[in-house]
Structure formats: structure tokens, C-alpha cells
């Protein structure tokens, strides 16, 4: 087998370009977990929210869902989120689970309040709105229309 050095060099160039492309795609995709302080919230229904989902304020990513579990005493979903350290959330912040469109991923939407005290590491967001599915919305509309 007589291999030409040009083929070997071209193979290395293709590998280097592939590695650079994967590195670029990873950095642009914004898949990194936001490192910061942790806050928790309890929901009756999370509707397919998963670990690694975004936490957003006004459509801008400010955190990441780091874990979720079932509270076996209250039978509610407990969500832990990591929030960027430069984002200070007032204690009356509202957390709700929403969808990024009809078939989009679920994420946690934060609506900051007006309190002058801020949440700290390990605190819990007490005001939450559960995920409302399409079926829930249609049911509410039917109930409104048929109500006397």
C-alpha cells in the first residue's frame, strides 16, 4: 500500500475543520448551564419541563433548570434553578412555566416584582403559575361559552 502524503494531510485538515465546526456550533447553541445562585419553586403541573430548560426574563435567558423532583408529602413538583449572579430577583417574583409556541420547548418565565428585598441562594419563589396546556385552554373557553 503506497499512500500519498497529500491524502494524509487532506484528512488531517478535514478533521481539524470538523472539530472547529463542532466547537463553534456548541458555543453558538448556548447549551451551557448558567452558573449562579440557586432558587426553588413548587408547581402543581410542569407540563414536560426538563432539566436543562431555560429560565427567562422578557425573553432573555438568565438561568437554567438544574433539577426537578416530586415532593412526596405535598405531591407537587419542586424545581431548582440556577440564576446568573448579576440578576437580582425581588422576593415577590412570579415564576410560571410556558411554552415557546404550540410545539416548542417549555421554559420557566420569571416576572420580577417590586419588592426591595432580593432572593438569595436557596430561597424559594412562593408565587407560581402552573403550566397551562392547550387542552386546559380549550376547556376554559368551552366552559366560558356554555356558562349561563
C-alpha positions in Angstrom: 0.0 0.0 0.0 1.5 3.2 -1.2 -0.3 6.1 0.4 0.3 9.6 -0.9 1.2 12.2 1.7 -1.3 14.6 0.2 -4.2 12.3 1.2 -3.0 12.1 4.8 -2.6 15.9 5.0 -6.0 16.5 3.5 -7.5 14.0 6.0 -6.0 16.0 8.9 -7.3 19.2 7.5 -10.8 17.8 7.3 -10.6 16.6 10.9 -9.5 20.0 12.1 -12.3 21.8 10.2 -14.8 19.3 11.7 -13.6 19.9 15.2 -13.7 23.7 14.8 -17.2 23.5 13.4 -18.4 21.4 16.4 -16.8 23.9 18.8 -18.5 26.8 17.0 -21.9 25.1 17.0 -21.7 24.3 20.7 -20.7 27.9 21.6 -23.5 29.4 19.5 -26.2 27.0 20.6 -25.9 28.4 24.2 -26.2 24.9 25.8 -24.1 25.8 28.8 -25.6 25.8 32.2 -25.8 29.2 33.8 -23.7 29.3 37.0 -25.0 31.4 39.8 -27.2 31.2 42.8 -30.0 28.6 43.2 -33.7 29.3 43.8 -36.5 26.9 44.1 -40.2 26.9 43.1 -43.1 24.5 43.5 -45.7 23.8 40.8 -48.7 21.5 40.6 -48.1 20.8 36.9 -44.9 21.3 34.9 -46.1 20.0 31.5 -42.9 18.4 30.2 -40.4 20.9 31.6 -37.0 19.2 31.7 -33.7 19.6 33.5 -31.6 21.9 31.4 -34.5 24.0 30.3 -34.1 27.8 30.1 -35.1 30.3 32.7 -36.0 33.7 31.1 -37.0 37.2 31.9 -38.5 39.2 29.0 -37.3 36.5 26.5 -33.7 36.7 27.7 -32.0 33.7 29.2 -31.0 34.4 32.8 -30.8 30.8 34.2 -31.2 27.1 33.8 -33.4 24.5 35.4 -30.9 22.3 37.3 -33.2 19.7 38.8 -36.8 18.7 39.4 -38.3 16.2 41.8 -41.7 15.2 43.3 -42.4 16.3 46.9 -43.9 13.1 48.3 -45.6 15.0 51.2 -47.4 17.7 49.2 -47.4 15.9 45.8 -46.1 18.9 43.9 -43.2 19.3 41.5 -40.2 21.0 43.0 -38.0 22.8 40.5 -34.4 24.1 41.2 -33.0 26.8 39.0 -29.6 28.4 38.7 -29.8 32.1 38.2 -27.0 34.3 36.8 -25.3 36.2 39.7 -25.8 39.6 38.1 -29.6 39.1 38.0 -31.2 40.1 41.4 -34.7 38.8 41.7 -37.1 40.6 44.1 -38.8 38.4 46.7 -42.2 38.9 45.1 -41.1 37.5 41.7 -43.6 35.2 39.9 -42.5 32.0 38.2 -44.6 30.4 35.5 -44.0 27.5 33.1 -44.7 28.5 29.5 -44.2 27.0 26.1 -42.1 28.6 23.3 -45.0 28.1 20.8 -47.5 25.4 20.1 -44.9 22.6 19.7 -42.0 24.4 21.4 -39.9 23.5 24.4 -41.1 24.5 27.9 -39.2 27.1 29.9 -39.6 29.0 33.2 -40.7 32.6 32.7 -39.8 34.9 35.6 -41.8 38.1 36.2 -39.8 40.3 38.7 -41.8 42.1 41.3 -41.3 45.4 43.0 -40.0 44.4 46.5 -36.8 46.0 47.6 -35.5 42.7 49.2 -33.9 40.1 46.9 -33.9 36.4 46.7 -30.7 34.7 47.9 -29.1 31.4 47.3 -31.5 28.6 48.4 -34.6 30.8 48.7 -38.0 29.7 47.2 -40.2 31.6 44.8 -43.6 31.5 46.5 -45.7 32.8 43.7 -46.0 30.4 40.8 -48.4 29.8 37.9 -48.6 26.2 36.6 -48.2 25.1 33.0 -51.5 25.5 31.1 -51.8 23.0 28.2 -53.7 23.5 25.0 -56.4 21.2 26.4 -56.7 23.3 29.5 -57.2 26.4 27.5 -59.8 24.9 25.2 -61.7 23.5 28.3 -61.7 27.0 29.8 -63.1 28.5 26.6 -65.8 25.9 26.3 -66.7 26.5 30.0 -66.9 30.3 29.4 -69.1 29.9 26.3 -71.5 27.4 28.0 -71.7 29.3 31.3 -75.1 30.9 31.9 
